[in-house]
Amino acid sequence: MSAPTPIRQFLLLFFLSGVSRLEPKSMENTFPEATARYKEQMHSRNKRDDTYKIEDDEKVWDLFTTENFTWIDSVFTNRDPSYYNYTGYNSFEPIRNELYRLADKYEYVTVEVYGKTHEGRELLALHINKEDKDEIVFLNSLIHAREWVVGCVTMNIIHRILEYDTEDAKLLLNNFHFIIIPVVNPDGYEYTHFKNRMWRKNREPTLEPGCYGVDVNRNFLYGFKPFVVGSGDSENGPCSETYHGTKPLMTKESIGLNLMLFKNRHNMRYYIDYHTFGNYWTNAYGAHGWAPKNEKQLGRYRENVEKSFMDSLGVKWKTGGVFNVIYECHGILVDHVHYYITPIAFTVEVGNSHDEFTAPDNRIDTFVISQWLALVSQLKLLHSDIKSGQYMQDRIKNWRRTSMEKRTVLFKREEKRQSYIQSLYKRTLKLIDNNAG
């Protein structure tokens, strides 16, 4: 969710503006710290990974000099659809095939295709439900295409639940129905592997010629802030990397994910939307600074996770509402889920400001293990609350004191309101055009 640093913004604009080649030596002289860091990463990876060898530095420098400008990390991506590499980065096809492989291997694992993207890729959700449980834990990642490491986190969570013979894995496997979507935004994710490493949005065409993509994590209903055609709002316009769209739930990704959430809402007990970066564990709201009605309940879960990170990493994570911890943002998924779907919903920002979006693969395990331990700690608390009746007591007492049926009515009412706003915009623009004529 965080923006790239000024130097990375400069690099992207510089290379994508038509400069096709830059001598390796001049790149090294211009950005000595960055190039030294990437060289070090390259050499350390060669020592660890015998499956990929770089014969000389020229292949690395070629990444800096291609017209499409791909970050160095992309060359270490597994694009072979025949296997999934759990210790590195993978493009979409190996992820897709691994989900289907797991579904074939375990009778209690299924893959649900809940839609297709603009470019025709499947939107996939993996269900794990060994004991036919009703209590749903819903996890998703890669709604923002460039945040690769969180795809590794969700895939490794799947791997540990299914294939680790530990007490923690058994506890999760035997007591919850997991719905996990490793890649919410497949088109954008593939684009980061082959064209532009720092791409964030999906790949749908927009109203502006030459500008593609909607920020899927700004396109949900609660707190949605539409872009008004003709408003001159270039900061949030179609060419912006945080383009909200002209109406909520207008992308195939947000429509499909909303459908998945709503049809499972009655049994959903816990939700995480994984992002990069910042070491934040946040909850609603991002659209404003109001505390949720179940703030006391959320506070217990935040305290639980703070202790987990201190124990596993010796690092204090920042927790609280998105608005107060990160920044103001409208139409985000965690607000939508908290308001309409389930009270315990979090946005987790994995990774630090040093790595930003390009954490080297030798640090993937650190992120995976710490997130696994945090999730286990959270779900142990949830399991205890469900068994004791505390969960339902808090849900009924604090979660806006509103029934799920009432929330569905509110959701439909809000959809109608947004539709009415859009029709007003169109009528206003038509009047302006007529008067101009």
PEZI-V254121 format. One record per residue. N is the residue number from 1. BURIAL is # if it has 9 or more other C-alpha atoms within 8 Angstrom, else .. D_LAST is the distance of its C-alpha to the last C-alpha in Angstrom with 2 decimals. Layout:
n->(N/N)
burial->(BURIAL/BURIAL)
d_last->(D_LAST/D_LAST)
//
This chain:
n->(1/2/3/4/5/6/7/8/9/10/11/12/13/14/15/16/17/18/19/20/21/22/23/24/25/26/27/28/29/30/31/32/33/34/35/36/37/38/39/40/41/42/43/44/45/46/47/48/49/50/51/52/53/54/55/56/57/58/59/60/61/62/63/64/65/66/67/68/69/70/71/72/73/74/75/76/77/78/79/80/81/82/83/84/85/86/87/88/89/90/91/92/93/94/95/96/97/98/99/100/101/102/103/104/105/106/107/108/109/110/111/112/113/114/115/116/117/118/119/120/121/122/123/124/125/126/127/128/129/130/131/132/133/134/135/136/137/138/139/140/141/142/143/144/145/146/147/148/149/150/151/152/153/154/155/156/157/158/159/160/161/162/163/164/165/166/167/168/169/170/171/172/173/174/175/176/177/178/179/180/181/182/183/184/185/186/187/188/189/190/191/192/193/194/195/196/197/198/199/200/201/202/203/204/205/206/207/208/209/210/211/212/213/214/215/216/217/218/219/220/221/222/223/224/225/226/227/228/229/230/231/232/233/234/235/236/237/238/239/240/241/242/243/244/245/246/247/248/249/250/251/252/253/254/255/256/257/258/259/260/261/262/263/264/265/266/267/268/269/270/271/272/273/274/275/276/277/278/279/280/281/282/283/284/285/286/287/288/289/290/291/292/293/294/295/296/297/298/299/300/301/302/303/304/305/306/307/308/309/310/311/312/313/314/315/316/317/318/319/320/321/322/323/324/325/326/327/328/329/330/331/332/333/334/335/336/337/338/339/340/341/342/343/344/345/346/347/348/349/350/351/352/353/354/355/356/357/358/359/360/361/362/363/364/365/366/367/368/369/370/371/372/373/374/375/376/377/378/379/380/381/382/383/384/385/386/387/388/389/390/391/392/393/394/395/396/397/398/399/400/401/402/403/404/405/406/407/408/409/410/411/412/413/414/415/416/417/418/419/420/421/422/423/424/425/426/427/428/429/430/431/432/433/434/435/436/437)
burial->(././././././././#/././#/./#/#/#/././#/././#/./#/././#/#/./././#/././#/#/./#/././#/./././#/#/././././././././././././#/#/#/./#/#/#/#/#/./#/#/#/#/./#/./#/#/#/#/./#/././#/./././#/#/#/#/#/#/#/#/#/#/#/#/#/./#/#/././././#/#/#/#/./#/#/#/#/#/#/././#/#/#/#/#/#/#/#/#/#/././#/./#/#/#/#/#/#/#/#/#/#/#/#/#/#/#/#/#/#/#/#/#/#/#/#/#/#/#/./././././././#/#/./#/#/#/#/#/#/#/#/#/#/#/#/#/#/#/#/#/#/#/#/#/#/#/#/#/#/#/#/#/#/#/#/#/./#/././././#/#/#/#/#/#/#/#/#/#/#/#/#/#/./#/#/././././././././#/#/#/#/#/#/#/#/#/#/#/#/#/#/#/#/#/#/#/#/#/#/#/#/#/#/././#/#/././#/#/#/#/#/#/#/#/#/#/#/#/#/#/#/#/#/#/#/#/./#/././././#/./././#/././#/#/./#/#/#/./#/#/#/././././././#/#/#/#/#/#/#/#/#/././#/#/#/#/#/#/#/#/#/#/#/#/#/#/#/#/#/#/#/#/#/#/#/#/#/././#/#/#/./#/#/./././#/././#/#/./#/#/#/#/#/./#/#/#/#/./#/#/#/./#/#/./././#/#/././#/#/#/./#/#/././././#/././#/#/././#/././#/#/././#/#/././#/././#/./././#/./././././././.)
d_last->(42.55/43.36/41.37/43.11/44.84/43.23/45.52/44.46/40.75/41.49/43.43/40.75/37.99/40.44/41.52/38.27/36.49/38.32/41.79/43.98/47.48/49.36/53.09/55.05/56.98/53.94/52.55/55.94/56.03/52.52/52.89/56.68/56.76/54.25/55.91/59.39/58.35/56.97/60.02/62.25/60.40/60.67/64.41/65.20/63.44/65.38/68.59/67.72/66.10/68.22/65.69/63.34/64.56/62.72/64.95/63.52/60.87/58.70/57.37/56.31/54.67/52.77/50.81/49.57/48.56/46.68/43.02/42.14/44.42/46.47/48.67/52.40/53.00/51.26/54.17/56.49/54.51/56.27/54.17/57.05/56.18/59.89/60.68/59.25/60.46/61.00/61.79/58.69/55.04/53.89/50.73/49.32/51.49/54.86/53.65/52.56/55.87/57.91/56.41/57.35/60.78/61.48/60.45/62.93/65.65/65.54/65.50/63.89/60.93/57.87/54.53/51.51/48.38/45.66/42.66/41.32/39.00/35.93/38.36/40.85/43.49/45.44/45.01/48.67/50.63/54.42/56.48/60.01/61.98/65.71/67.08/64.36/63.24/60.47/59.64/56.65/56.00/52.55/51.93/49.03/48.08/45.77/42.50/41.75/42.66/44.41/46.89/49.58/52.62/51.65/51.62/55.22/55.95/54.84/56.53/59.72/59.65/59.64/62.46/64.56/64.20/65.25/67.67/69.33/72.58/72.39/72.73/69.19/67.73/69.86/68.78/65.10/65.69/67.84/65.87/62.14/59.62/57.48/53.97/52.99/49.81/50.53/47.14/44.08/41.74/43.42/40.56/40.09/43.87/44.45/41.81/43.86/46.91/45.57/42.52/41.84/44.57/42.39/39.61/38.97/36.27/36.21/34.73/31.81/28.59/25.73/21.95/22.49/23.82/27.40/27.93/30.29/31.90/31.77/34.53/36.32/38.13/34.95/33.71/36.11/35.51/37.45/35.57/32.65/29.92/26.68/24.39/20.90/18.24/16.07/18.83/20.15/23.58/25.11/28.60/28.07/25.44/26.12/28.06/30.29/33.71/33.39/30.01/30.23/27.68/24.85/27.40/31.21/33.46/30.88/33.31/36.16/38.59/37.65/37.47/40.87/42.54/41.37/42.86/46.12/46.28/45.61/48.05/50.77/49.96/52.95/55.49/53.75/55.89/54.75/51.74/51.05/47.98/49.38/47.54/48.41/49.35/50.95/53.97/52.20/52.95/50.17/49.02/46.09/44.01/41.56/38.59/40.66/44.19/45.61/48.92/49.18/51.35/53.92/54.16/57.96/58.10/55.76/57.86/60.97/59.31/58.01/61.53/62.92/60.71/61.32/65.04/64.54/62.81/65.42/68.17/66.75/65.09/66.36/62.74/61.02/57.61/55.01/54.11/51.86/48.28/45.59/43.71/46.91/48.50/45.63/42.20/39.37/37.60/35.51/35.66/38.98/41.50/44.43/42.54/41.43/44.99/46.70/44.57/44.43/47.30/50.37/51.54/53.16/50.37/50.29/48.31/50.87/50.12/52.82/53.90/54.12/52.07/54.37/53.49/49.92/48.54/51.16/54.50/57.22/58.76/62.12/60.67/59.23/62.51/62.38/59.02/60.09/63.40/62.07/59.25/61.75/64.15/61.41/60.24/63.86/64.46/61.37/62.29/65.90/64.73/62.41/65.27/67.56/65.04/64.54/68.32/69.01/66.25/64.62/61.39/60.72/61.90/59.37/56.61/57.20/57.88/55.25/52.32/50.07/52.65/50.24/51.28/49.69/48.52/46.77/45.12/43.79/42.27/40.72/39.34/37.68/36.34/34.83/33.23/31.60/30.44/28.86/27.19/25.78/24.48/22.72/21.08/19.90/18.39/16.48/15.29/14.27/12.29/10.54/9.79/8.58/6.17/5.07/5.30/3.77/0.00)
//
